[in-house]
Amino acid sequence: MKPAEHYLPTEIIAMLKRQHYALFGHSAAKLCHWTKASLSKNQFCYKQQFYGIESHRCLQMTPAVAWCQQNCIFCWRPLSPLKEFPNEFDSPKEIVEGSIAKQRVLLSGYGSLREQIGEKKLQEAFNPNQVAISLSGEPTLYPKLPELIKEYRKRNFTTFVVSNGLNTEMFSKLKPTQLYLSIEAPNEKIHKKINSPLIKGSWKSLNQSLVAMPKIKTRKAIRITAVKGLNMSNEKEFASLLEKASPDFVEIKAYMFVGYSRKRLKEENMPLHSEVKGFAEKINNHLGYTIAGESKASRVVLLSSGKKNLRI
Ligand code: SF4
């Protein structure tokens, strides 16, 4: 595995390190807020609440830390993305092993809270069994993503992958435990405004991925990030995009005024939980799913088609 310096300019590396990203090759791991909260305060993320994965055993990582085809206005990541993924890249085995090793380093300070956390939970945290392949960048740009998912699965991980759906060919090949497509715009005009695509034909590609979704044989979810004043309207158009994809779950979640998005948006763009819920209900009036859960702490509402069990 080549060092991060081989792939990234020094200023980007310095910026990512300041944000506590643990870099390895073109990949990175970072402790999720909820992994830390689970260990220090016994609080957990909405995906533990909804689906039963465990926040303290979750490894948040990306195989493409700095590469994406969009530059979304609400993104909290600290950089403008690079477009061209490197031609040479690490193997799935190197990435899985690198990510687990980095997670252990990131967790090392928690040894001092051993008594408070308890030996069993601490050991479990050091042996993650859930990976969230999201963090930063677009994972489908890594050419061996299906093999990476398999490599984690071989080690008994559940796998969540979050994609922007712009690389339909790769997206259609993925079979993680739960596959997410992230949409934020009900139509092309708003898509261009808030996703700032860096490639041509992005709206068409996104729609091709939506149409491909019903045939993908795994649990599927669509996430809508609700940004007040920007996309909390056009509910019928959102519902017709969702109908194309027929996902098992829809997570409608508030934009959070955190990280570098604060340079582009205002605190008023962060909707209240009640506003997210109202928006979710309006979309669902056109969709006919069931409201299956909500988390006020994360300002998220879960819609379910009823076709799959919530718990994994
Ligand atoms: S599933 Fe997502 S939110 Fe939950 S602990 Fe993992 S990375 Fe954090």
Boltz pocket constraint, residues with backbone or C-beta under 6 A from the ligand:
constraints:
  - pocket:
      binder: B
      contacts: [[A, 32], [A, 33], [A, 34], [A, 35], [A, 45], [A, 46], [A, 47], [A, 48], [A, 53], [A, 54], [A, 55], [A, 56], [A, 58], [A, 59], [A, 60], [A, 132]]
      max_distance: 6.0
